[in-house]
Amino acid sequence: MQAHGMTEGGSVKHRNRHGGTPLLVAAVVAILGVLGMLVVDHGPWSKPKVQPAASANYSTTGEAARAAGAKVMPTEPKAPIEPAPPGPKPAQPANPIPPQ
C-alpha cells in the first residue's frame, strides 16, 4: 500500500495552484480605483472658478450676511476677570515655533 500522493513524481505533476487569480483581480481593481480617483480629482471639470475682486458683490462678510437676510449682532464682551478653567493647565511645547 502506498500513501496518498506519495507516488514517484505524481505529486509534482498534479500540483495545480490557482492562488494568483484573486491577487490579480485585487490588483486590477486597486489600479482602476486609483486611476478613477485621479480622473475625478484632477479632471478639466474640477478647476476652481476664481473671480476677480471687481466682480465680488460684497466687500465684507457682514454685508453679504445682511444681504442674505441675517441679523448681524456684535459678540458679547468678555468679563474683565475670568476664572481659571477647571482641569490641568496645558503644557508648553518643547520647541516653540518662532514667529515669522
C-alpha positions in Angstrom: 0.0 0.0 0.0 1.2 3.4 -0.8 0.2 6.6 1.0 -2.0 9.0 -1.0 0.1 11.5 -3.0 3.4 9.8 -2.3 4.0 8.2 -5.7 7.1 8.9 -7.6 6.7 12.3 -9.2 2.9 12.2 -9.1 2.6 14.9 -6.5 4.6 17.4 -8.6 2.6 16.7 -11.8 -0.7 17.1 -10.2 0.1 20.2 -8.2 -2.1 22.9 -9.7 -2.1 26.2 -7.8 -4.8 28.8 -8.5 -3.7 31.4 -5.9 -2.7 34.1 -8.4 -6.2 34.9 -9.8 -7.6 36.6 -6.7 -4.4 38.6 -6.3 -4.5 39.7 -10.0 -8.2 40.7 -9.7 -7.4 42.7 -6.5 -4.5 44.5 -8.2 -6.6 45.4 -11.2 -9.4 46.7 -9.0 -6.9 48.8 -7.0 -5.3 50.3 -10.1 -8.6 51.2 -11.6 -9.7 52.7 -8.4 -6.6 54.9 -8.2 -6.9 56.0 -11.8 -10.6 56.8 -11.3 -9.8 59.0 -8.3 -7.1 60.8 -10.3 -9.5 61.5 -13.1 -12.3 62.7 -10.8 -9.9 64.9 -8.7 -7.8 66.4 -11.5 -10.1 66.4 -14.5 -10.9 69.5 -16.5 -14.2 69.9 -14.8 -12.8 70.3 -11.3 -10.8 73.5 -11.9 -11.5 76.3 -9.3 -13.5 79.2 -10.6 -11.6 82.2 -9.3 -13.4 85.6 -9.6 -11.6 88.9 -9.6 -12.2 91.3 -6.7 -14.1 93.6 -9.1 -16.8 91.1 -9.7 -17.5 90.5 -6.0 -20.9 91.8 -4.9 -19.9 92.5 -1.2 -16.7 93.7 0.2 -17.2 92.3 3.8 -18.7 89.2 5.3 -21.2 91.4 7.2 -22.5 93.0 4.0 -23.0 89.6 2.5 -24.8 88.3 5.6 -27.1 91.3 5.7 -27.9 90.8 2.0 -28.8 87.2 2.7 -31.2 88.3 5.4 -29.2 87.5 8.5 -29.2 89.8 11.5 -25.6 90.7 12.4 -25.0 91.4 16.0 -21.8 92.2 17.9 -20.4 89.5 20.2 -20.9 89.9 23.9 -17.8 91.4 25.7 -15.8 89.1 28.0 -15.8 89.7 31.7 -12.7 91.7 32.8 -11.5 88.8 35.1 -12.3 85.3 34.0 -12.0 82.4 36.4 -9.4 79.8 35.6 -10.9 76.9 33.6 -11.2 73.6 35.5 -8.7 70.8 34.9 -4.9 70.8 34.3 -3.1 73.6 32.6 -1.9 72.8 29.0 1.8 72.1 28.8 4.1 74.4 26.8 5.6 72.9 23.7 9.2 71.7 24.0 10.3 73.7 20.9 8.0 76.7 20.4 7.7 77.8 16.8 9.4 81.2 16.4 7.2 83.9 14.8 7.9 84.6 11.2 
